């Protein structure tokens, strides 16, 4: 565990600070954490059940973004979630695969990234 194994933020966008504990590193830049949300009714933190790879929380847009890289960066999946009743709800997801001819990432069907 490193020095930055705990992070603080408003992960469910309710205006109250929550915390996350670093869980693991995967290949490349991919990471995961366990997120704990503050429950004002009980005065305790509860495990959120939020899951995903390299989650980023946008408090302004009230969205959670996921980015999962594979195969030395030649394949990337992204997803966007909103939070409803402290649950992550998928809005959209995309698959991008490196195209050698175009020398760029090209969107493909999601099945191709599985």
Secondary structure, 3 states (H helix, E strand, C coil): CCCCCEEEECCCCCCCCEEEEEEEECCCCCEEEEEEEEECCCCEEEECCCCCCCCEEECCCCEEEEEEEEHHHCEEEEEEEEEECCEEEEEEEEEEEEECCCCEEEEECHHHHC
